C-alpha cells in the first residue's frame, strides 16, 4: 500500500467516526466569539444570561456557553 493511499484511508475512516459530544446529550450550546477582551463585555454577557434565565435556561445547568476571545482587535 502506498503512503498516499494509507493516509487517504486513515482520513476517510476518521471522518466516519461519530465522537460523542456534549451537544448530543440534548444540552443546547451557544458559541460567543468576539475580537475584544472579556473585560469590556461583562455587562453585556450578564444581560444575555438574564435573558436566557427568563426563557428558562441557566448556564451550566441546561445550556452551555462557549466563549472565545481574540483580545487583539487590530489583528
N, CA, C and O atoms as a Tripos MOL2 file, in Angstrom:
@<TRIPOS>MOLECULE
protein
  300   299    75     0     0
PROTEIN
NO_CHARGES

@<TRIPOS>ATOM
      1 N           0.8600   -1.1790    0.0000 N.3       1 UNK1
      2 CA          0.0000    0.0000    0.0000 C.3       1 UNK1
      3 C           0.9050    1.2400    0.0000 C.2       1 UNK1
      4 O           1.8610    1.3290    0.7700 O.2       1 UNK1
      5 N           0.5940    2.1460   -0.8380 N.am      2 UNK2
      6 CA          1.3750    3.3780   -0.9220 C.3       2 UNK2
      7 C           1.0270    4.3050    0.2390 C.2       2 UNK2
      8 O          -0.0620    4.2440    0.8090 O.2       2 UNK2
      9 N           1.9650    5.1440    0.5610 N.am      3 UNK3
     10 CA          1.7820    6.0680    1.6830 C.3       3 UNK3
     11 C           0.5700    6.9730    1.4690 C.2       3 UNK3
     12 O          -0.2070    7.1890    2.3990 O.2       3 UNK3
     13 N           0.4000    7.4990    0.2690 N.am      4 UNK4
     14 CA         -0.7260    8.3900   -0.0340 C.3       4 UNK4
     15 C          -2.0560    7.6560    0.1340 C.2       4 UNK4
     16 O          -3.0140    8.2290    0.6540 O.2       4 UNK4
     17 N          -2.1250    6.4030   -0.2960 N.am      5 UNK5
     18 CA         -3.3480    5.6110   -0.1370 C.3       5 UNK5
     19 C          -3.6390    5.3590    1.3400 C.2       5 UNK5
     20 O          -4.7900    5.4130    1.7750 O.2       5 UNK5
     21 N          -2.5790    5.0820    2.1100 N.am      6 UNK6
     22 CA         -2.7610    4.8380    3.5380 C.3       6 UNK6
     23 C          -3.2840    6.0820    4.2500 C.2       6 UNK6
     24 O          -4.1960    5.9820    5.0710 O.2       6 UNK6
     25 N          -2.7240    7.2410    3.9520 N.am      7 UNK7
     26 CA         -3.1720    8.4960    4.5680 C.3       7 UNK7
     27 C          -4.6200    8.7810    4.1880 C.2       7 UNK7
     28 O          -5.4080    9.1970    5.0380 O.2       7 UNK7
     29 N          -4.9810    8.5650    2.9320 N.am      8 UNK8
     30 CA         -6.3590    8.7790    2.4920 C.3       8 UNK8
     31 C          -7.3090    7.8270    3.2060 C.2       8 UNK8
     32 O          -8.4070    8.2220    3.5980 O.2       8 UNK8
     33 N          -6.8920    6.5750    3.3760 N.am      9 UNK9
     34 CA         -7.7220    5.6050    4.0910 C.3       9 UNK9
     35 C          -7.9380    6.0260    5.5380 C.2       9 UNK9
     36 O          -9.0610    5.9840    6.0400 O.2       9 UNK9
     37 N          -6.8580    6.4340    6.2090 N.am     10 UNK10
     38 CA         -6.9670    6.8620    7.6110 C.3      10 UNK10
     39 C          -7.8780    8.0790    7.7470 C.2      10 UNK10
     40 O          -8.6980    8.1420    8.6630 O.2      10 UNK10
     41 N          -7.7380    9.0320    6.8520 N.am     11 UNK11
     42 CA         -8.5610   10.2410    6.9080 C.3      11 UNK11
     43 C         -10.0280    9.9140    6.6810 C.2      11 UNK11
     44 O         -10.8940   10.4490    7.3730 O.2      11 UNK11
     45 N         -10.3170    9.0500    5.7300 N.am     12 UNK12
     46 CA        -11.7220    8.7140    5.4710 C.3      12 UNK12
     47 C         -12.3170    7.9080    6.6140 C.2      12 UNK12
     48 O         -13.5040    8.0410    6.9100 O.2      12 UNK12
     49 N         -11.5150    7.0780    7.2560 N.am     13 UNK13
     50 CA        -12.0030    6.2980    8.3900 C.3      13 UNK13
     51 C         -12.2960    7.1970    9.5740 C.2      13 UNK13
     52 O         -13.3140    7.0240   10.2430 O.2      13 UNK13
     53 N         -11.4150    8.1590    9.8460 N.am     14 UNK14
     54 CA        -11.6020    9.0450   10.9920 C.3      14 UNK14
     55 C         -12.7870    9.9700   10.7870 C.2      14 UNK14
     56 O         -13.4650   10.3200   11.7540 O.2      14 UNK14
     57 N         -13.0540   10.3760    9.5520 N.am     15 UNK15
     58 CA        -14.1990   11.2490    9.2860 C.3      15 UNK15
     59 C         -15.5080   10.5190    9.5090 C.2      15 UNK15
     60 O         -16.5290   11.1510    9.7820 O.2      15 UNK15
     61 N         -15.4960    9.2280    9.3990 N.am     16 UNK16
     62 CA        -16.7150    8.4440    9.5660 C.3      16 UNK16
     63 C         -17.0690    8.1590   11.0130 C.2      16 UNK16
     64 O         -18.2040    7.7820   11.3070 O.2      16 UNK16
     65 N         -16.1310    8.3290   11.9130 N.am     17 UNK17
     66 CA        -16.4080    8.0620   13.3210 C.3      17 UNK17
     67 C         -17.2810    9.1510   13.9020 C.2      17 UNK17
     68 O         -17.1470   10.3270   13.5640 O.2      17 UNK17
     69 N         -18.1630    8.7470   14.7690 N.am     18 UNK18
     70 CA        -19.0140    9.7100   15.4610 C.3      18 UNK18
     71 C         -18.5630    9.7860   16.9120 C.2      18 UNK18
     72 O         -18.8400    8.8850   17.7040 O.2      18 UNK18
     73 N         -17.8810   10.8420   17.2500 N.am     19 UNK19
     74 CA        -17.4140   11.0160   18.6180 C.3      19 UNK19
     75 C         -18.5010   11.6860   19.4450 C.2      19 UNK19
     76 O         -19.1200   12.6450   18.9830 O.2      19 UNK19
     77 N         -18.7440   11.2030   20.6480 N.am     20 UNK20
     78 CA        -19.7870   11.8220   21.4750 C.3      20 UNK20
     79 C         -19.3810   13.2260   21.9030 C.2      20 UNK20
     80 O         -18.2170   13.4850   22.2080 O.2      20 UNK20
     81 N         -20.3360   14.1040   21.9190 N.am     21 UNK21
     82 CA        -20.0770   15.4600   22.3800 C.3      21 UNK21
     83 C         -21.1890   15.8770   23.3280 C.2      21 UNK21
     84 O         -22.2140   15.2040   23.4410 O.2      21 UNK21
     85 N         -20.9740   16.9830   24.0010 N.am     22 UNK22
     86 CA        -21.9790   17.4580   24.9460 C.3      22 UNK22
     87 C         -23.2650   17.8430   24.2330 C.2      22 UNK22
     88 O         -24.3430   17.7310   24.8170 O.2      22 UNK22
     89 N         -23.1820   18.2870   23.0050 N.am     23 UNK23
     90 CA        -24.3790   18.7080   22.2800 C.3      23 UNK23
     91 C         -25.2930   17.5320   21.9780 C.2      23 UNK23
     92 O         -26.5080   17.7050   21.8840 O.2      23 UNK23
     93 N         -24.7330   16.3430   21.8250 N.am     24 UNK24
     94 CA        -25.5420   15.1820   21.5220 C.3      24 UNK24
     95 C         -26.3450   14.7120   22.7300 C.2      24 UNK24
     96 O         -27.2420   13.8810   22.5800 O.2      24 UNK24
     97 N         -26.0540   15.2070   23.8920 N.am     25 UNK25
     98 CA        -26.7530   14.8020   25.0890 C.3      25 UNK25
     99 C         -28.0150   15.6140   25.3140 C.2      25 UNK25
    100 O         -28.6640   15.4660   26.3490 O.2      25 UNK25
    101 N         -28.3740   16.4620   24.3760 N.am     26 UNK26
    102 CA        -29.5940   17.2270   24.4960 C.3      26 UNK26
    103 C         -29.4200   18.5760   25.1710 C.2      26 UNK26
    104 O         -30.4110   19.2640   25.4140 O.2      26 UNK26
    105 N         -28.1930   18.9770   25.4810 N.am     27 UNK27
    106 CA        -27.9530   20.2700   26.1100 C.3      27 UNK27
    107 C         -27.5860   21.2660   25.0110 C.2      27 UNK27
    108 O         -26.5830   21.0770   24.3230 O.2      27 UNK27
    109 N         -28.3780   22.3180   24.8370 N.am     28 UNK28
    110 CA        -28.0460   23.2990   23.8020 C.3      28 UNK28
    111 C         -26.7280   24.0080   24.1040 C.2      28 UNK28
    112 O         -26.3810   24.2290   25.2640 O.2      28 UNK28
    113 N         -26.0080   24.3560   23.0550 N.am     29 UNK29
    114 CA        -24.7600   25.0880   23.1940 C.3      29 UNK29
    115 C         -24.8610   26.4070   22.4420 C.2      29 UNK29
    116 O         -25.4520   26.4870   21.3650 O.2      29 UNK29
    117 N         -24.2720   27.4350   23.0330 N.am     30 UNK30
    118 CA        -24.2030   28.7470   22.4160 C.3      30 UNK30
    119 C         -22.7350   29.1020   22.2890 C.2      30 UNK30
    120 O         -21.9750   28.9720   23.2490 O.2      30 UNK30
    121 N         -22.3350   29.5460   21.1200 N.am     31 UNK31
    122 CA        -20.9610   29.9740   20.9020 C.3      31 UNK31
    123 C         -20.8950   31.4890   20.8640 C.2      31 UNK31
    124 O         -21.6720   32.1310   20.1570 O.2      31 UNK31
    125 N         -19.9670   32.0650   21.6250 N.am     32 UNK32
    126 CA        -19.7850   33.5160   21.6430 C.3      32 UNK32
    127 C         -18.3590   33.8000   21.2230 C.2      32 UNK32
    128 O         -17.4130   33.4220   21.9150 O.2      32 UNK32
    129 N         -18.2020   34.4670   20.0880 N.am     33 UNK33
    130 CA        -16.8860   34.7770   19.5500 C.3      33 UNK33
    131 C         -16.7850   36.2810   19.3500 C.2      33 UNK33
    132 O         -17.6460   36.8970   18.7220 O.2      33 UNK33
    133 N         -15.7110   36.8700   19.8990 N.am     34 UNK34
    134 CA        -15.5150   38.3000   19.7350 C.3      34 UNK34
    135 C         -14.0280   38.6160   19.7430 C.2      34 UNK34
    136 O         -13.2410   37.9140   20.3770 O.2      34 UNK34
    137 N         -13.6530   39.6540   19.0510 N.am     35 UNK35
    138 CA        -12.2550   40.0310   18.9250 C.3      35 UNK35
    139 C         -11.7110   40.8490   20.0830 C.2      35 UNK35
    140 O         -10.4970   41.0120   20.2020 O.2      35 UNK35
    141 N         -12.5720   41.3610   20.9270 N.am     36 UNK36
    142 CA        -12.1380   42.1690   22.0800 C.3      36 UNK36
    143 C         -11.8290   41.2700   23.2730 C.2      36 UNK36
    144 O         -11.9190   40.0460   23.1800 O.2      36 UNK36
    145 N         -11.4660   41.8890   24.3920 N.am     37 UNK37
    146 CA        -11.2070   41.1400   25.6140 C.3      37 UNK37
    147 C         -12.5030   40.9940   26.4120 C.2      37 UNK37
    148 O         -13.4160   41.7980   26.2290 O.2      37 UNK37
    149 N         -12.6110   40.0030   27.2820 N.am     38 UNK38
    150 CA        -13.8430   39.7800   28.0410 C.3      38 UNK38
    151 C         -14.1720   40.8990   29.0210 C.2      38 UNK38
    152 O         -15.3340   41.0590   29.3940 O.2      38 UNK38
    153 N         -13.1930   41.6670   29.4430 N.am     39 UNK39
    154 CA        -13.4430   42.7270   30.4290 C.3      39 UNK39
    155 C         -14.4310   43.7710   29.9030 C.2      39 UNK39
    156 O         -15.1950   44.3390   30.6820 O.2      39 UNK39
    157 N         -14.4250   44.0250   28.6100 N.am     40 UNK40
    158 CA        -15.3030   45.0470   28.0390 C.3      40 UNK40
    159 C         -16.7380   44.5720   27.8520 C.2      40 UNK40
    160 O         -17.6300   45.3920   27.6340 O.2      40 UNK40
    161 N         -16.9800   43.2600   27.9320 N.am     41 UNK41
    162 CA        -18.3010   42.7300   27.6420 C.3      41 UNK41
    163 C         -18.9720   42.0690   28.8380 C.2      41 UNK41
    164 O         -19.9470   41.3380   28.6650 O.2      41 UNK41
    165 N         -18.4750   42.3070   30.0340 N.am     42 UNK42
    166 CA        -19.0590   41.7040   31.2320 C.3      42 UNK42
    167 C         -20.5170   42.0610   31.4090 C.2      42 UNK42
    168 O         -21.3370   41.1810   31.6690 O.2      42 UNK42
    169 N         -20.8620   43.3350   31.2740 N.am     43 UNK43
    170 CA        -22.2410   43.7830   31.4340 C.3      43 UNK43
    171 C         -23.1560   43.2170   30.3600 C.2      43 UNK43
    172 O         -24.2910   42.8370   30.6460 O.2      43 UNK43
    173 N         -22.6680   43.1580   29.1260 N.am     44 UNK44
    174 CA        -23.4530   42.6020   28.0300 C.3      44 UNK44
    175 C         -23.7450   41.1230   28.2730 C.2      44 UNK44
    176 O         -24.8700   40.6650   28.0730 O.2      44 UNK44
    177 N         -22.7260   40.3820   28.7050 N.am     45 UNK45
    178 CA        -22.9300   38.9560   28.9470 C.3      45 UNK45
    179 C         -23.8620   38.7120   30.1180 C.2      45 UNK45
    180 O         -24.5980   37.7240   30.1250 O.2      45 UNK45
    181 N         -23.8460   39.5950   31.1100 N.am     46 UNK46
    182 CA        -24.8080   39.4780   32.2120 C.3      46 UNK46
    183 C         -26.2340   39.6340   31.6950 C.2      46 UNK46
    184 O         -27.1360   38.9210   32.1340 O.2      46 UNK46
    185 N         -26.4390   40.5630   30.7670 N.am     47 UNK47
    186 CA        -27.7630   40.7420   30.1760 C.3      47 UNK47
    187 C         -28.1850   39.5280   29.3490 C.2      47 UNK47
    188 O         -29.3530   39.1410   29.3590 O.2      47 UNK47
    189 N         -27.2380   38.9350   28.6410 N.am     48 UNK48
    190 CA        -27.5390   37.7280   27.8670 C.3      48 UNK48
    191 C         -27.9530   36.6020   28.8080 C.2      48 UNK48
    192 O         -28.9360   35.9060   28.5560 O.2      48 UNK48
    193 N         -27.2020   36.4260   29.8890 N.am     49 UNK49
    194 CA        -27.5520   35.3830   30.8680 C.3      49 UNK49
    195 C         -28.9140   35.6490   31.5000 C.2      49 UNK49
    196 O         -29.6850   34.7190   31.7340 O.2      49 UNK49
    197 N         -29.2110   36.9210   31.7760 N.am     50 UNK50
    198 CA        -30.5030   37.2800   32.3520 C.3      50 UNK50
    199 C         -31.6300   36.9260   31.3730 C.2      50 UNK50
    200 O         -32.6460   36.3540   31.7700 O.2      50 UNK50
    201 N         -31.4470   37.2670   30.1020 N.am     51 UNK51
    202 CA        -32.4530   36.9390   29.0890 C.3      51 UNK51
    203 C         -32.6360   35.4400   28.9250 C.2      51 UNK51
    204 O         -33.7570   34.9600   28.7570 O.2      51 UNK51
    205 N         -31.5400   34.7050   28.9720 N.am     52 UNK52
    206 CA        -31.6510   33.2490   28.9080 C.3      52 UNK52
    207 C         -32.3990   32.7110   30.1230 C.2      52 UNK52
    208 O         -33.2120   31.7940   30.0090 O.2      52 UNK52
    209 N         -32.1120   33.2960   31.2910 N.am     53 UNK53
    210 CA        -32.7880   32.8670   32.5150 C.3      53 UNK53
    211 C         -34.2910   33.1030   32.4520 C.2      53 UNK53
    212 O         -35.0750   32.2940   32.9470 O.2      53 UNK53
    213 N         -34.6890   34.2180   31.8390 N.am     54 UNK54
    214 CA        -36.1130   34.4990   31.6830 C.3      54 UNK54
    215 C         -36.7880   33.4960   30.7580 C.2      54 UNK54
    216 O         -37.9990   33.2890   30.8350 O.2      54 UNK54
    217 N         -36.0030   32.8760   29.8850 N.am     55 UNK55
    218 CA        -36.5360   31.8570   28.9840 C.3      55 UNK55
    219 C         -36.4020   30.4480   29.5590 C.2      55 UNK55
    220 O         -36.7770   29.4670   28.9160 O.2      55 UNK55
    221 N         -35.8640   30.3580   30.7790 N.am     56 UNK56
    222 CA        -35.7470   29.0650   31.4360 C.3      56 UNK56
    223 C         -34.4100   28.3780   31.2720 C.2      56 UNK56
    224 O         -34.2630   27.2140   31.6450 O.2      56 UNK56
    225 N         -33.4320   29.0750   30.7210 N.am     57 UNK57
    226 CA        -32.1070   28.4940   30.5270 C.3      57 UNK57
    227 C         -31.1370   29.0490   31.5550 C.2      57 UNK57
    228 O         -31.0570   30.2610   31.7550 O.2      57 UNK57
    229 N         -30.4030   28.1590   32.2060 N.am     58 UNK58
    230 CA        -29.4060   28.5490   33.1930 C.3      58 UNK58
    231 C         -28.0600   27.9920   32.7380 C.2      58 UNK58
    232 O         -27.9110   26.7880   32.5260 O.2      58 UNK58
    233 N         -27.0860   28.8860   32.5920 N.am     59 UNK59
    234 CA        -25.7600   28.4690   32.1210 C.3      59 UNK59
    235 C         -25.1680   27.4380   33.0690 C.2      59 UNK59
    236 O         -25.1410   27.6330   34.2840 O.2      59 UNK59
    237 N         -24.6940   26.3390   32.4950 N.am     60 UNK60
    238 CA        -24.0910   25.2790   33.2840 C.3      60 UNK60
    239 C         -25.0730   24.2080   33.7170 C.2      60 UNK60
    240 O         -24.6600   23.1140   34.1010 O.2      60 UNK60
    241 N         -26.3670   24.4980   33.6620 N.am     61 UNK61
    242 CA        -27.3740   23.5020   34.0450 C.3      61 UNK61
    243 C         -28.0770   22.9230   32.8220 C.2      61 UNK61
    244 O         -28.0640   21.7110   32.6110 O.2      61 UNK61
    245 N         -28.6900   23.7890   32.0170 N.am     62 UNK62
    246 CA        -29.4010   23.2830   30.8510 C.3      62 UNK62
    247 C         -29.0210   24.0060   29.5580 C.2      62 UNK62
    248 O         -29.6980   23.8550   28.5420 O.2      62 UNK62
    249 N         -27.9480   24.7830   29.5930 N.am     63 UNK63
    250 CA        -27.3750   25.3910   28.3930 C.3      63 UNK63
    251 C         -25.8870   25.6180   28.6400 C.2      63 UNK63
    252 O         -25.4780   25.9770   29.7450 O.2      63 UNK63
    253 N         -25.0890   25.4060   27.6070 N.am     64 UNK64
    254 CA        -23.6480   25.6330   27.7050 C.3      64 UNK64
    255 C         -23.2690   26.7960   26.8020 C.2      64 UNK64
    256 O         -23.7480   26.9000   25.6730 O.2      64 UNK64
    257 N         -22.4090   27.6660   27.3050 N.am     65 UNK65
    258 CA        -21.9300   28.7890   26.5130 C.3      65 UNK65
    259 C         -20.4190   28.6550   26.3780 C.2      65 UNK65
    260 O         -19.6940   28.6110   27.3710 O.2      65 UNK65
    261 N         -19.9620   28.5920   25.1390 N.am     66 UNK66
    262 CA        -18.5330   28.5100   24.8460 C.3      66 UNK66
    263 C         -18.0500   29.9000   24.4550 C.2      66 UNK66
    264 O         -18.5500   30.4840   23.4930 O.2      66 UNK66
    265 N         -17.0900   30.4270   25.1890 N.am     67 UNK67
    266 CA        -16.5640   31.7650   24.9370 C.3      67 UNK67
    267 C         -15.2160   31.6610   24.2410 C.2      67 UNK67
    268 O         -14.3710   30.8450   24.6080 O.2      67 UNK67
    269 N         -15.0310   32.4990   23.2320 N.am     68 UNK68
    270 CA        -13.7330   32.6190   22.5610 C.3      68 UNK68
    271 C         -13.4510   34.1090   22.3780 C.2      68 UNK68
    272 O         -14.2700   34.8550   21.8420 O.2      68 UNK68
    273 N         -12.2770   34.5160   22.8360 N.am     69 UNK69
    274 CA        -11.9210   35.9400   22.8060 C.3      69 UNK69
    275 C         -10.6520   36.1110   21.9930 C.2      69 UNK69
    276 O          -9.7130   35.3210   22.0960 O.2      69 UNK69
    277 N         -10.6430   37.1510   21.1890 N.am     70 UNK70
    278 CA         -9.4630   37.4610   20.3920 C.3      70 UNK70
    279 C          -8.4520   38.2560   21.1900 C.2      70 UNK70
    280 O          -7.2710   37.9120   21.2350 O.2      70 UNK70
    281 N          -8.9220   39.3250   21.8220 N.am     71 UNK71
    282 CA         -8.0470   40.1410   22.6380 C.3      71 UNK71
    283 C          -7.1570   41.1030   21.8660 C.2      71 UNK71
    284 O          -6.5260   41.9750   22.4630 O.2      71 UNK71
    285 N          -7.1000   40.9570   20.5420 N.am     72 UNK72
    286 CA         -6.2840   41.8380   19.7020 C.3      72 UNK72
    287 C          -7.1240   42.2990   18.5170 C.2      72 UNK72
    288 O          -6.9990   41.7640   17.4150 O.2      72 UNK72
    289 N          -7.9810   43.2960   18.7460 N.am     73 UNK73
    290 CA         -8.9130   43.7040   17.6860 C.3      73 UNK73
    291 C          -8.2530   44.2360   16.4220 C.2      73 UNK73
    292 O          -8.8510   44.1640   15.3490 O.2      73 UNK73
    293 N          -7.0420   44.7650   16.5150 N.am     74 UNK74
    294 CA         -6.3790   45.3200   15.3380 C.3      74 UNK74
    295 C          -5.7920   44.2450   14.4530 C.2      74 UNK74
    296 O          -5.4460   44.5240   13.3050 O.2      74 UNK74
    297 N          -5.6660   43.0250   14.9470 N.am     75 UNK75
    298 CA         -5.1350   41.9290   14.1510 C.3      75 UNK75
    299 C          -6.2630   41.3620   13.3810 C.2      75 UNK75
    300 O          -6.0760   40.4120   12.6210 O.2      75 UNK75
@<TRIPOS>BOND
     1     1     2 1
     2     2     3 1
     3     3     4 2
     4     3     5 am
     5     5     6 1
     6     6     7 1
     7     7     8 2
     8     7     9 am
     9     9    10 1
    10    10    11 1
    11    11    12 2
    12    11    13 am
    13    13    14 1
    14    14    15 1
    15    15    16 2
    16    15    17 am
    17    17    18 1
    18    18    19 1
    19    19    20 2
    20    19    21 am
    21    21    22 1
    22    22    23 1
    23    23    24 2
    24    23    25 am
    25    25    26 1
    26    26    27 1
    27    27    28 2
    28    27    29 am
    29    29    30 1
    30    30    31 1
    31    31    32 2
    32    31    33 am
    33    33    34 1
    34    34    35 1
    35    35    36 2
    36    35    37 am
    37    37    38 1
    38    38    39 1
    39    39    40 2
    40    39    41 am
    41    41    42 1
    42    42    43 1
    43    43    44 2
    44    43    45 am
    45    45    46 1
    46    46    47 1
    47    47    48 2
    48    47    49 am
    49    49    50 1
    50    50    51 1
    51    51    52 2
    52    51    53 am
    53    53    54 1
    54    54    55 1
    55    55    56 2
    56    55    57 am
    57    57    58 1
    58    58    59 1
    59    59    60 2
    60    59    61 am
    61    61    62 1
    62    62    63 1
    63    63    64 2
    64    63    65 am
    65    65    66 1
    66    66    67 1
    67    67    68 2
    68    67    69 am
    69    69    70 1
    70    70    71 1
    71    71    72 2
    72    71    73 am
    73    73    74 1
    74    74    75 1
    75    75    76 2
    76    75    77 am
    77    77    78 1
    78    78    79 1
    79    79    80 2
    80    79    81 am
    81    81    82 1
    82    82    83 1
    83    83    84 2
    84    83    85 am
    85    85    86 1
    86    86    87 1
    87    87    88 2
    88    87    89 am
    89    89    90 1
    90    90    91 1
    91    91    92 2
    92    91    93 am
    93    93    94 1
    94    94    95 1
    95    95    96 2
    96    95    97 am
    97    97    98 1
    98    98    99 1
    99    99   100 2
   100    99   101 am
   101   101   102 1
   102   102   103 1
   103   103   104 2
   104   103   105 am
   105   105   106 1
   106   106   107 1
   107   107   108 2
   108   107   109 am
   109   109   110 1
   110   110   111 1
   111   111   112 2
   112   111   113 am
   113   113   114 1
   114   114   115 1
   115   115   116 2
   116   115   117 am
   117   117   118 1
   118   118   119 1
   119   119   120 2
   120   119   121 am
   121   121   122 1
   122   122   123 1
   123   123   124 2
   124   123   125 am
   125   125   126 1
   126   126   127 1
   127   127   128 2
   128   127   129 am
   129   129   130 1
   130   130   131 1
   131   131   132 2
   132   131   133 am
   133   133   134 1
   134   134   135 1
   135   135   136 2
   136   135   137 am
   137   137   138 1
   138   138   139 1
   139   139   140 2
   140   139   141 am
   141   141   142 1
   142   142   143 1
   143   143   144 2
   144   143   145 am
   145   145   146 1
   146   146   147 1
   147   147   148 2
   148   147   149 am
   149   149   150 1
   150   150   151 1
   151   151   152 2
   152   151   153 am
   153   153   154 1
   154   154   155 1
   155   155   156 2
   156   155   157 am
   157   157   158 1
   158   158   159 1
   159   159   160 2
   160   159   161 am
   161   161   162 1
   162   162   163 1
   163   163   164 2
   164   163   165 am
   165   165   166 1
   166   166   167 1
   167   167   168 2
   168   167   169 am
   169   169   170 1
   170   170   171 1
   171   171   172 2
   172   171   173 am
   173   173   174 1
   174   174   175 1
   175   175   176 2
   176   175   177 am
   177   177   178 1
   178   178   179 1
   179   179   180 2
   180   179   181 am
   181   181   182 1
   182   182   183 1
   183   183   184 2
   184   183   185 am
   185   185   186 1
   186   186   187 1
   187   187   188 2
   188   187   189 am
   189   189   190 1
   190   190   191 1
   191   191   192 2
   192   191   193 am
   193   193   194 1
   194   194   195 1
   195   195   196 2
   196   195   197 am
   197   197   198 1
   198   198   199 1
   199   199   200 2
   200   199   201 am
   201   201   202 1
   202   202   203 1
   203   203   204 2
   204   203   205 am
   205   205   206 1
   206   206   207 1
   207   207   208 2
   208   207   209 am
   209   209   210 1
   210   210   211 1
   211   211   212 2
   212   211   213 am
   213   213   214 1
   214   214   215 1
   215   215   216 2
   216   215   217 am
   217   217   218 1
   218   218   219 1
   219   219   220 2
   220   219   221 am
   221   221   222 1
   222   222   223 1
   223   223   224 2
   224   223   225 am
   225   225   226 1
   226   226   227 1
   227   227   228 2
   228   227   229 am
   229   229   230 1
   230   230   231 1
   231   231   232 2
   232   231   233 am
   233   233   234 1
   234   234   235 1
   235   235   236 2
   236   235   237 am
   237   237   238 1
   238   238   239 1
   239   239   240 2
   240   239   241 am
   241   241   242 1
   242   242   243 1
   243   243   244 2
   244   243   245 am
   245   245   246 1
   246   246   247 1
   247   247   248 2
   248   247   249 am
   249   249   250 1
   250   250   251 1
   251   251   252 2
   252   251   253 am
   253   253   254 1
   254   254   255 1
   255   255   256 2
   256   255   257 am
   257   257   258 1
   258   258   259 1
   259   259   260 2
   260   259   261 am
   261   261   262 1
   262   262   263 1
   263   263   264 2
   264   263   265 am
   265   265   266 1
   266   266   267 1
   267   267   268 2
   268   267   269 am
   269   269   270 1
   270   270   271 1
   271   271   272 2
   272   271   273 am
   273   273   274 1
   274   274   275 1
   275   275   276 2
   276   275   277 am
   277   277   278 1
   278   278   279 1
   279   279   280 2
   280   279   281 am
   281   281   282 1
   282   282   283 1
   283   283   284 2
   284   283   285 am
   285   285   286 1
   286   286   287 1
   287   287   288 2
   288   287   289 am
   289   289   290 1
   290   290   291 1
   291   291   292 2
   292   291   293 am
   293   293   294 1
   294   294   295 1
   295   295   296 2
   296   295   297 am
   297   297   298 1
   298   298   299 1
   299   299   300 2
@<TRIPOS>SUBSTRUCTURE
     1 UNK1         2 RESIDUE 1 A UNK
     2 UNK2         6 RESIDUE 1 A UNK
     3 UNK3        10 RESIDUE 1 A UNK
     4 UNK4        14 RESIDUE 1 A UNK
     5 UNK5        18 RESIDUE 1 A UNK
     6 UNK6        22 RESIDUE 1 A UNK
     7 UNK7        26 RESIDUE 1 A UNK
     8 UNK8        30 RESIDUE 1 A UNK
     9 UNK9        34 RESIDUE 1 A UNK
    10 UNK10       38 RESIDUE 1 A UNK
    11 UNK11       42 RESIDUE 1 A UNK
    12 UNK12       46 RESIDUE 1 A UNK
    13 UNK13       50 RESIDUE 1 A UNK
    14 UNK14       54 RESIDUE 1 A UNK
    15 UNK15       58 RESIDUE 1 A UNK
    16 UNK16       62 RESIDUE 1 A UNK
    17 UNK17       66 RESIDUE 1 A UNK
    18 UNK18       70 RESIDUE 1 A UNK
    19 UNK19       74 RESIDUE 1 A UNK
    20 UNK20       78 RESIDUE 1 A UNK
    21 UNK21       82 RESIDUE 1 A UNK
    22 UNK22       86 RESIDUE 1 A UNK
    23 UNK23       90 RESIDUE 1 A UNK
    24 UNK24       94 RESIDUE 1 A UNK
    25 UNK25       98 RESIDUE 1 A UNK
    26 UNK26      102 RESIDUE 1 A UNK
    27 UNK27      106 RESIDUE 1 A UNK
    28 UNK28      110 RESIDUE 1 A UNK
    29 UNK29      114 RESIDUE 1 A UNK
    30 UNK30      118 RESIDUE 1 A UNK
    31 UNK31      122 RESIDUE 1 A UNK
    32 UNK32      126 RESIDUE 1 A UNK
    33 UNK33      130 RESIDUE 1 A UNK
    34 UNK34      134 RESIDUE 1 A UNK
    35 UNK35      138 RESIDUE 1 A UNK
    36 UNK36      142 RESIDUE 1 A UNK
    37 UNK37      146 RESIDUE 1 A UNK
    38 UNK38      150 RESIDUE 1 A UNK
    39 UNK39      154 RESIDUE 1 A UNK
    40 UNK40      158 RESIDUE 1 A UNK
    41 UNK41      162 RESIDUE 1 A UNK
    42 UNK42      166 RESIDUE 1 A UNK
    43 UNK43      170 RESIDUE 1 A UNK
    44 UNK44      174 RESIDUE 1 A UNK
    45 UNK45      178 RESIDUE 1 A UNK
    46 UNK46      182 RESIDUE 1 A UNK
    47 UNK47      186 RESIDUE 1 A UNK
    48 UNK48      190 RESIDUE 1 A UNK
    49 UNK49      194 RESIDUE 1 A UNK
    50 UNK50      198 RESIDUE 1 A UNK
    51 UNK51      202 RESIDUE 1 A UNK
    52 UNK52      206 RESIDUE 1 A UNK
    53 UNK53      210 RESIDUE 1 A UNK
    54 UNK54      214 RESIDUE 1 A UNK
    55 UNK55      218 RESIDUE 1 A UNK
    56 UNK56      222 RESIDUE 1 A UNK
    57 UNK57      226 RESIDUE 1 A UNK
    58 UNK58      230 RESIDUE 1 A UNK
    59 UNK59      234 RESIDUE 1 A UNK
    60 UNK60      238 RESIDUE 1 A UNK
    61 UNK61      242 RESIDUE 1 A UNK
    62 UNK62      246 RESIDUE 1 A UNK
    63 UNK63      250 RESIDUE 1 A UNK
    64 UNK64      254 RESIDUE 1 A UNK
    65 UNK65      258 RESIDUE 1 A UNK
    66 UNK66      262 RESIDUE 1 A UNK
    67 UNK67      266 RESIDUE 1 A UNK
    68 UNK68      270 RESIDUE 1 A UNK
    69 UNK69      274 RESIDUE 1 A UNK
    70 UNK70      278 RESIDUE 1 A UNK
    71 UNK71      282 RESIDUE 1 A UNK
    72 UNK72      286 RESIDUE 1 A UNK
    73 UNK73      290 RESIDUE 1 A UNK
    74 UNK74      294 RESIDUE 1 A UNK
    75 UNK75      298 RESIDUE 1 A UNK
